[in-house]
Amino acid sequence: IWIGTFLSGLYSYNPNNEKFTHHTSKDFSKLNINTSNIRKVLVDSDDNIWIGSRLGVFRVIKNSNSSYDVSSLNKKMNIALGKKMESSIVFSLFEDNNKYLWIGTKGRGLFRYDKIKDSIEWYNTSNGLIHETISSITQDQLGHLWLAGNNGLSKLDLQNNKFINYNKSDGLLSNNFNFNSVHKSFSNELYFGNSKGINFFNPNTIKNNKE
């Protein structure tokens, strides 16, 4: 079990021996992960560990000798942004059905990382994204991506790469959503926590207004 902490970096817990490990080795300390503010930990389908923090995104690969290889995606994200900065604050991480890693940031929108091609794509207002901050990410039964942010909810149709946006006028309690407050139920309903409570719905039953 992997645990991200506030200003104390990354821990893991082994239920078999009931022991905690604070990961402060050179591989982690060289990137200041051992003292960072971690907002999200994700273990992907390839058993890689991804860390979203106020220092950016990091990938942790466990070697056969129980050591770790730790690398940063910050440089690739900066290239996509076209800006040179130390890092992007990352609040949310999600791996979709096609093994793409989606990265939600504070103030810099959404990124998609292709692990096979080792490439990053940035989603912003030029391709229809209305959120500067992405609070949480999930995927529905039909494969559409759902994003909660600072301007309501958005559905991203991955087949045509288009967004459909929803706000308070569509029935949301608030347009401002809490970080990583999302759940997909066994009956495929999506739950999102926001500043006024919880909105939940079945994506398959949503009817869009005709213009």
Contacts in CASP RR format, 6 or more apart in sequence:
PFRMAT RR
TARGET T0000
AUTHOR 0000-0000-0000
METHOD contacts of the structure
MODEL  1
IWIGTFLSGLYSYNPNNEKFTHHTSKDFSKLNINTSNIRKVLVDSDDNIW
IGSRLGVFRVIKNSNSSYDVSSLNKKMNIALGKKMESSIVFSLFEDNNKY
LWIGTKGRGLFRYDKIKDSIEWYNTSNGLIHETISSITQDQLGHLWLAGN
NGLSKLDLQNNKFINYNKSDGLLSNNFNFNSVHKSFSNELYFGNSKGINF
FNPNTIKNNKE
1 12 0 8 1.000
1 13 0 8 1.000
1 14 0 8 1.000
1 15 0 8 1.000
2 10 0 8 1.000
2 11 0 8 1.000
2 12 0 8 1.000
2 41 0 8 1.000
2 43 0 8 1.000
2 49 0 8 1.000
3 10 0 8 1.000
3 11 0 8 1.000
3 12 0 8 1.000
3 13 0 8 1.000
3 41 0 8 1.000
4 10 0 8 1.000
4 11 0 8 1.000
4 38 0 8 1.000
4 39 0 8 1.000
4 41 0 8 1.000
4 51 0 8 1.000
5 11 0 8 1.000
5 37 0 8 1.000
5 38 0 8 1.000
6 37 0 8 1.000
6 38 0 8 1.000
7 35 0 8 1.000
7 36 0 8 1.000
7 37 0 8 1.000
8 22 0 8 1.000
8 34 0 8 1.000
8 35 0 8 1.000
9 22 0 8 1.000
9 23 0 8 1.000
9 28 0 8 1.000
9 33 0 8 1.000
9 34 0 8 1.000
9 35 0 8 1.000
9 36 0 8 1.000
9 37 0 8 1.000
9 38 0 8 1.000
9 53 0 8 1.000
10 22 0 8 1.000
10 23 0 8 1.000
10 28 0 8 1.000
10 33 0 8 1.000
10 34 0 8 1.000
10 38 0 8 1.000
10 41 0 8 1.000
10 51 0 8 1.000
10 60 0 8 1.000
11 20 0 8 1.000
11 21 0 8 1.000
11 22 0 8 1.000
11 23 0 8 1.000
12 20 0 8 1.000
12 21 0 8 1.000
12 23 0 8 1.000
13 19 0 8 1.000
13 20 0 8 1.000
13 21 0 8 1.000
14 21 0 8 1.000
22 34 0 8 1.000
23 33 0 8 1.000
23 34 0 8 1.000
23 68 0 8 1.000
24 34 0 8 1.000
25 67 0 8 1.000
25 68 0 8 1.000
27 67 0 8 1.000
27 68 0 8 1.000
27 69 0 8 1.000
27 70 0 8 1.000
28 34 0 8 1.000
28 68 0 8 1.000
28 70 0 8 1.000
30 70 0 8 1.000
31 55 0 8 1.000
31 58 0 8 1.000
31 70 0 8 1.000
31 72 0 8 1.000
32 55 0 8 1.000
33 51 0 8 1.000
33 53 0 8 1.000
33 55 0 8 1.000
33 58 0 8 1.000
33 70 0 8 1.000
36 53 0 8 1.000
36 54 0 8 1.000
36 55 0 8 1.000
37 53 0 8 1.000
37 54 0 8 1.000
37 55 0 8 1.000
38 51 0 8 1.000
38 52 0 8 1.000
38 53 0 8 1.000
39 52 0 8 1.000
39 53 0 8 1.000
39 54 0 8 1.000
39 89 0 8 1.000
39 90 0 8 1.000
39 91 0 8 1.000
39 92 0 8 1.000
39 179 0 8 1.000
39 180 0 8 1.000
40 50 0 8 1.000
40 51 0 8 1.000
40 52 0 8 1.000
40 90 0 8 1.000
40 91 0 8 1.000
40 92 0 8 1.000
40 93 0 8 1.000
40 180 0 8 1.000
41 49 0 8 1.000
41 50 0 8 1.000
41 51 0 8 1.000
41 52 0 8 1.000
42 49 0 8 1.000
42 50 0 8 1.000
42 93 0 8 1.000
42 94 0 8 1.000
42 95 0 8 1.000
42 101 0 8 1.000
43 49 0 8 1.000
43 50 0 8 1.000
44 50 0 8 1.000
44 95 0 8 1.000
44 99 0 8 1.000
44 101 0 8 1.000
44 115 0 8 1.000
45 95 0 8 1.000
45 99 0 8 1.000
46 99 0 8 1.000
46 115 0 8 1.000
47 62 0 8 1.000
48 59 0 8 1.000
48 60 0 8 1.000
48 61 0 8 1.000
49 59 0 8 1.000
49 60 0 8 1.000
49 61 0 8 1.000
49 62 0 8 1.000
50 57 0 8 1.000
50 58 0 8 1.000
50 59 0 8 1.000
50 60 0 8 1.000
50 93 0 8 1.000
50 101 0 8 1.000
51 57 0 8 1.000
51 58 0 8 1.000
51 59 0 8 1.000
51 60 0 8 1.000
52 58 0 8 1.000
52 90 0 8 1.000
52 91 0 8 1.000
52 93 0 8 1.000
52 103 0 8 1.000
53 89 0 8 1.000
53 90 0 8 1.000
54 87 0 8 1.000
54 89 0 8 1.000
54 90 0 8 1.000
55 74 0 8 1.000
55 86 0 8 1.000
55 87 0 8 1.000
56 72 0 8 1.000
56 73 0 8 1.000
56 74 0 8 1.000
56 77 0 8 1.000
56 87 0 8 1.000
56 88 0 8 1.000
56 89 0 8 1.000
56 90 0 8 1.000
57 72 0 8 1.000
57 73 0 8 1.000
57 74 0 8 1.000
57 77 0 8 1.000
57 88 0 8 1.000
57 90 0 8 1.000
57 93 0 8 1.000
57 103 0 8 1.000
58 70 0 8 1.000
58 71 0 8 1.000
58 72 0 8 1.000
58 73 0 8 1.000
59 70 0 8 1.000
59 71 0 8 1.000
59 72 0 8 1.000
59 73 0 8 1.000
60 68 0 8 1.000
60 69 0 8 1.000
60 70 0 8 1.000
61 68 0 8 1.000
61 69 0 8 1.000
61 70 0 8 1.000
62 68 0 8 1.000
63 69 0 8 1.000
73 103 0 8 1.000
73 113 0 8 1.000
73 120 0 8 1.000
74 86 0 8 1.000
74 87 0 8 1.000
74 88 0 8 1.000
76 113 0 8 1.000
76 118 0 8 1.000
76 119 0 8 1.000
76 120 0 8 1.000
77 88 0 8 1.000
77 103 0 8 1.000
77 111 0 8 1.000
77 120 0 8 1.000
77 122 0 8 1.000
78 84 0 8 1.000
78 85 0 8 1.000
78 88 0 8 1.000
79 120 0 8 1.000
80 111 0 8 1.000
80 120 0 8 1.000
80 121 0 8 1.000
80 122 0 8 1.000
81 88 0 8 1.000
81 108 0 8 1.000
81 122 0 8 1.000
88 105 0 8 1.000
88 106 0 8 1.000
88 108 0 8 1.000
89 105 0 8 1.000
89 106 0 8 1.000
89 107 0 8 1.000
90 103 0 8 1.000
90 104 0 8 1.000
90 105 0 8 1.000
90 106 0 8 1.000
91 104 0 8 1.000
91 105 0 8 1.000
91 106 0 8 1.000
91 133 0 8 1.000
91 134 0 8 1.000
91 135 0 8 1.000
91 136 0 8 1.000
91 179 0 8 1.000
91 180 0 8 1.000
92 102 0 8 1.000
92 103 0 8 1.000
92 104 0 8 1.000
92 134 0 8 1.000
92 135 0 8 1.000
92 136 0 8 1.000
92 137 0 8 1.000
92 179 0 8 1.000
92 180 0 8 1.000
93 101 0 8 1.000
93 102 0 8 1.000
93 103 0 8 1.000
93 104 0 8 1.000
93 137 0 8 1.000
94 101 0 8 1.000
94 102 0 8 1.000
94 137 0 8 1.000
94 138 0 8 1.000
94 139 0 8 1.000
94 145 0 8 1.000
95 101 0 8 1.000
95 102 0 8 1.000
96 102 0 8 1.000
96 139 0 8 1.000
96 143 0 8 1.000
96 145 0 8 1.000
96 158 0 8 1.000
97 139 0 8 1.000
97 143 0 8 1.000
98 158 0 8 1.000
99 115 0 8 1.000
99 116 0 8 1.000
100 112 0 8 1.000
100 113 0 8 1.000
100 114 0 8 1.000
100 115 0 8 1.000
101 112 0 8 1.000
101 113 0 8 1.000
101 115 0 8 1.000
102 110 0 8 1.000
102 111 0 8 1.000
102 112 0 8 1.000
102 113 0 8 1.000
102 137 0 8 1.000
102 145 0 8 1.000
103 110 0 8 1.000
103 111 0 8 1.000
103 112 0 8 1.000
103 113 0 8 1.000
104 110 0 8 1.000
104 111 0 8 1.000
104 133 0 8 1.000
104 134 0 8 1.000
104 137 0 8 1.000
105 111 0 8 1.000
105 133 0 8 1.000
105 134 0 8 1.000
106 132 0 8 1.000
106 133 0 8 1.000
107 132 0 8 1.000
107 133 0 8 1.000
108 132 0 8 1.000
109 122 0 8 1.000
109 123 0 8 1.000
109 124 0 8 1.000
109 129 0 8 1.000
109 131 0 8 1.000
109 132 0 8 1.000
109 133 0 8 1.000
109 134 0 8 1.000
110 122 0 8 1.000
110 123 0 8 1.000
110 124 0 8 1.000
110 129 0 8 1.000
110 131 0 8 1.000
110 134 0 8 1.000
110 147 0 8 1.000
111 120 0 8 1.000
111 121 0 8 1.000
111 122 0 8 1.000
111 123 0 8 1.000
112 120 0 8 1.000
112 121 0 8 1.000
112 123 0 8 1.000
113 119 0 8 1.000
113 120 0 8 1.000
114 120 0 8 1.000
114 121 0 8 1.000
123 129 0 8 1.000
123 156 0 8 1.000
127 161 0 8 1.000
128 162 0 8 1.000
128 163 0 8 1.000
129 154 0 8 1.000
129 163 0 8 1.000
130 151 0 8 1.000
130 154 0 8 1.000
130 163 0 8 1.000
130 165 0 8 1.000
131 147 0 8 1.000
131 149 0 8 1.000
131 150 0 8 1.000
131 151 0 8 1.000
131 152 0 8 1.000
131 154 0 8 1.000
132 150 0 8 1.000
132 151 0 8 1.000
133 149 0 8 1.000
133 150 0 8 1.000
134 147 0 8 1.000
134 148 0 8 1.000
134 149 0 8 1.000
135 148 0 8 1.000
135 149 0 8 1.000
135 150 0 8 1.000
135 177 0 8 1.000
135 178 0 8 1.000
135 179 0 8 1.000
135 180 0 8 1.000
135 181 0 8 1.000
136 147 0 8 1.000
136 148 0 8 1.000
136 149 0 8 1.000
136 177 0 8 1.000
136 178 0 8 1.000
136 179 0 8 1.000
136 180 0 8 1.000
136 181 0 8 1.000
136 182 0 8 1.000
136 192 0 8 1.000
137 145 0 8 1.000
137 146 0 8 1.000
137 147 0 8 1.000
137 148 0 8 1.000
137 182 0 8 1.000
138 145 0 8 1.000
138 146 0 8 1.000
138 182 0 8 1.000
138 184 0 8 1.000
138 190 0 8 1.000
139 145 0 8 1.000
139 146 0 8 1.000
139 184 0 8 1.000
140 146 0 8 1.000
140 155 0 8 1.000
140 184 0 8 1.000
140 188 0 8 1.000
140 190 0 8 1.000
140 203 0 8 1.000
140 204 0 8 1.000
141 188 0 8 1.000
141 203 0 8 1.000
141 204 0 8 1.000
142 203 0 8 1.000
142 204 0 8 1.000
143 158 0 8 1.000
144 155 0 8 1.000
144 156 0 8 1.000
144 157 0 8 1.000
144 158 0 8 1.000
144 203 0 8 1.000
145 155 0 8 1.000
145 156 0 8 1.000
145 158 0 8 1.000
146 153 0 8 1.000
146 154 0 8 1.000
146 155 0 8 1.000
146 156 0 8 1.000
146 182 0 8 1.000
146 190 0 8 1.000
146 203 0 8 1.000
147 153 0 8 1.000
147 154 0 8 1.000
147 155 0 8 1.000
147 156 0 8 1.000
148 177 0 8 1.000
148 181 0 8 1.000
148 182 0 8 1.000
148 192 0 8 1.000
148 193 0 8 1.000
148 194 0 8 1.000
149 176 0 8 1.000
149 177 0 8 1.000
150 175 0 8 1.000
150 176 0 8 1.000
150 177 0 8 1.000
151 165 0 8 1.000
151 167 0 8 1.000
151 175 0 8 1.000
152 165 0 8 1.000
152 166 0 8 1.000
152 167 0 8 1.000
152 168 0 8 1.000
152 172 0 8 1.000
152 174 0 8 1.000
152 175 0 8 1.000
152 176 0 8 1.000
152 177 0 8 1.000
153 165 0 8 1.000
153 166 0 8 1.000
153 167 0 8 1.000
153 172 0 8 1.000
153 177 0 8 1.000
153 192 0 8 1.000
153 199 0 8 1.000
154 163 0 8 1.000
154 164 0 8 1.000
154 165 0 8 1.000
154 166 0 8 1.000
155 163 0 8 1.000
155 164 0 8 1.000
155 165 0 8 1.000
155 166 0 8 1.000
155 203 0 8 1.000
156 162 0 8 1.000
156 163 0 8 1.000
157 163 0 8 1.000
157 164 0 8 1.000
164 208 0 8 1.000
166 172 0 8 1.000
167 175 0 8 1.000
168 174 0 8 1.000
168 175 0 8 1.000
171 199 0 8 1.000
172 194 0 8 1.000
172 199 0 8 1.000
173 194 0 8 1.000
173 196 0 8 1.000
173 197 0 8 1.000
173 198 0 8 1.000
173 199 0 8 1.000
174 194 0 8 1.000
174 195 0 8 1.000
174 196 0 8 1.000
174 197 0 8 1.000
175 194 0 8 1.000
176 194 0 8 1.000
176 195 0 8 1.000
177 192 0 8 1.000
177 193 0 8 1.000
177 194 0 8 1.000
177 195 0 8 1.000
178 193 0 8 1.000
178 194 0 8 1.000
178 195 0 8 1.000
181 192 0 8 1.000
181 193 0 8 1.000
181 194 0 8 1.000
182 190 0 8 1.000
182 191 0 8 1.000
182 192 0 8 1.000
182 193 0 8 1.000
183 190 0 8 1.000
183 191 0 8 1.000
184 190 0 8 1.000
184 191 0 8 1.000
185 191 0 8 1.000
187 202 0 8 1.000
188 202 0 8 1.000
188 203 0 8 1.000
188 204 0 8 1.000
189 200 0 8 1.000
189 201 0 8 1.000
189 202 0 8 1.000
190 200 0 8 1.000
190 201 0 8 1.000
190 202 0 8 1.000
190 203 0 8 1.000
191 198 0 8 1.000
191 199 0 8 1.000
191 200 0 8 1.000
192 198 0 8 1.000
192 199 0 8 1.000
192 200 0 8 1.000
193 199 0 8 1.000
END
